Amino acid sequence: MRRTALHGEHRRLGARMVDFAGWEMPVQYAGVIEEHQIVRTNVGIFDLSHMGEIWVRGPHAGAALDRALVSLPSALNLGRAQYSIIVNDAGGMVDDLLVYRVADEEWLVVANASNTARVADLLAQRIGASASVTDESDATAMIAVQGPRSSEAVAALFEPEEADAVRSLRSYACRRSVALVAGSRISLVIARTGYTGEDGFECYLPVDSATSLWRALLTTGTPGAPMPRPIGIGARDTLRLEAGMPLFGNELREELTPFDVGLGRIVRFNKGEGVVGDAALTARSAAGAQVGRALVGLKITGRGIARHGHGVHLPDGRLIGHITSGTHSPTLGFPIALADLIASAGPYPLGATLEVLIREERVAAVVTGVPFVPKGVIGTERT
């Protein structure tokens, strides 16, 4: 397994380590539920250095990315970000991405760890000589600061004027900055993005500065408030599921298009010739919502927790799909799940009753809205 630059810190803090996408990552420190609640109520610090960072640079980089991805990165204003997807010729999702316009001619593309090499190769193939494509993942650390007190934690790292600029970043905004840590200056890209459903920031910085920034973040805070705590990937998964955020390999898969998982809104058409997947996505869009698959949120009202792969049935017993992600929601106090269903067997209105096969028993479930827990709202049930 590969290790991030913060591996020693995780061991020092007593983390339980697991294999995640070929990386030895901390799954938990104090426990998943406790860490989950820390992020919902205070601030948690995540090591996400396994993620991929690919830079696309040059005067034609934006237009080149338009042809390579389903969205329009060229339309981003300086210092803004967008969620995007890279697809294959059939419109199937190869990976979901975050794209940041860091400078006039510089875009940062962040890929999932297991897909980084493939995404970098596909970008290089599709962009060709139009712009430079550089995979800088091995040289880059990524640290996320998430929770309602996250702005206080990150602002403490900067001089007053820069701290104000960081605090004022809007959601899906980014900037180059310099943090002051133990008398040293650390150059980084900081963005108001995250994967928890809470307010938060993600920092991209050189790997040799990761330990200094990590330790500084864990010792910042407001007098009288709890100190930031390290959070493992276990709580990251329960947090993202409560927020209704899809996970590649679960909700997002190469055999599905963005339209099969409710992400058709990010697809842009009429971008000219040579756009990979454009013809397939145009046809899929025209086919409508009752074709292909549908991603649905479920509240489990019977006994048991729905897990990945469990079958989902209509009350008459017909199998209509499977659970893609499921857990007991620490915030809501009952089991929740996302399900991949046959669209033509629907529609699936809010409140519709379905059944999930758990331990060979059909357990009642109700279609509910997502996110299950809206941003900044603790204990709010969606029905």
Secondary structure, 3 states (H helix, E strand, C coil): CECCCCHHHHHHCCCEEEEECCEEEEEECCCHHHHHHHHHHCCEEEECCCCEEEEEECCCHHHHHHHHCCCCHHHCCCCEEEEEEEECCCCCEEEEEEEEEEECCEEEEEECHHHHHHHHHHHHHHHHHHCEEEECHHHEEEEEEECCCHHHHHHCCCCHHHHHHHHCCCCCEEEEEEEEECCEEEEEEEECCCCCCCCEEEEEEEHHHHHHHHHHHCCCCCCCCCCCEECCHHHHHHHHHHCCCCCECCCECCCCCHHHHCCHHHCCCCCCCCCCCHHHHHHHHHHCCCCCEEEEEEEECCCCCCCCCCEEECCCCCEEEEEEEEEECCCCCCEEEEEEEEHHHCCCCCCCEEEEEECCEEEEEEEECCCCCCCCCCCCCCC
